[in-house]
Amino acid sequence: MVALVHEEQGVRERVIPKVRAQGFPFDNGEFELIVEPINTPLPENDPLNFSADRIQWSESWQNKPEVSYSLAEQ
């Protein structure tokens, strides 16, 4: 919902890691919230910037399954 409001205002939010958690139980890291114009180019090589071309599909998922459908009762 907030993303839609920001879009109407021409801005977007981006979260970036600021301080890493140390790895203890119930540990917390620290993040920075950046509010910027929606048309600002995203940083290069940002590991948090997800796009479909970065998906690594398993080869078995790329093969089309051999499925046959029948309306006849068996």
Secondary structure by P-SEA (a helix, b strand, c coil): caaaaaaaaccbbbbbbcccccccccbbbbbbbbbccccccccccccccccccccccccccccccbbbbbcccc
